[in-house]
């Protein structure tokens, strides 16, 4: 793409200002004719390691996944939520203001992101919570596998793939979990892992029909009593160990909150005054809502949901729980980033933080994911690459399939030859965040396919339903205008985008 050239020149200028000690590499840099090679070598200047064969030196990757985290963060303008550590990461990197997942459910979203391949409901690929990268696309080289194949030491802590058994060859060490979601026929995962998930003394007495506990609890326990604290501890210990290794690393750290249940140490609940939590202002049905666009029933597997989905008291309790979990994870992210800095790995490590899909927090009395409304599809995405884009906000449209080629470019790896990546690198947005980017990004959910453009979000269902929102006039998505005759040209254009002959070759801006 021609946009890479000026971006790389900017990138080189940024890097040359922070690397003056490695004169050997800088002399080599000056001798290179191509801007691409220059960018690689300058990245290399940041590392003191040499790869076998004297090849290009490479940065590490710290890859932080936060389950069910929507853009409910200070750095996305949500003042109610306390997320100072993630906000600080954002201030040091680039916030992607309009990033979209491919599928609004854990398993499929992660399988798509980690293979760089789009979901395809017609082919039954990456369709639901049980999707697996290795089963849906046998032989696909996953993102961590690709890094491993190029000399990176790859580690998976917590929830990265939905199932710990998915694509085990991706990792240099056996993927590490506190508990797994696949109970191998032993029953519901929540009930099966009850004692690791619910720690408050009273929760055991409030089991749902499925055997799970309350949808939220605030146990007066230290951070490492819950699963995610243990994941952070493991990740910090790994950083200390990896610091002593010669190989670059790809360290993946997957947190389970704010996925249900909203269980967090009490002190994170205490950060919020329940009486001051603002409820969604559009707690009413979408006008002309297609029947296919529905609320998620996921929360009904838990107990304590009296008043769901409409009663204000339920809204308040659920928001309080979600916010407490966001602040809990934020504190753990802060500990990891502090360790990265203490170990002096921060100047040689790309940090990526992402949530696997969006989540409704009471808008239209919806709770959870599982539809093609903006709140289910938009995701938080922050990339901090040393020397690039500090404090930038990129409002160009990007999507999760773009992350694989982006990290390849930032780490100077070729893209894998075994399959065609569907996305396009957005590395250039790190140096020039304000430039325009894709014309459209694409998501799927069940038989509905959605396309997001600068102003509109349009969904078409296989059986004929249509849904169109004008985000300029109606950012809250309160009225479906697919039957408004004034928008028929808009619909025709969006339908054309959705039905492009090659779904992996959709036009970009
Ligand atoms: Ca999820």
Boltz pocket constraint, residues with backbone or C-beta under 6 A from the ligand:
constraints:
  - pocket:
      binder: B
      contacts: [[A, 67], [A, 68], [A, 105], [A, 106], [A, 259], [A, 356], [A, 357]]
      max_distance: 6.0
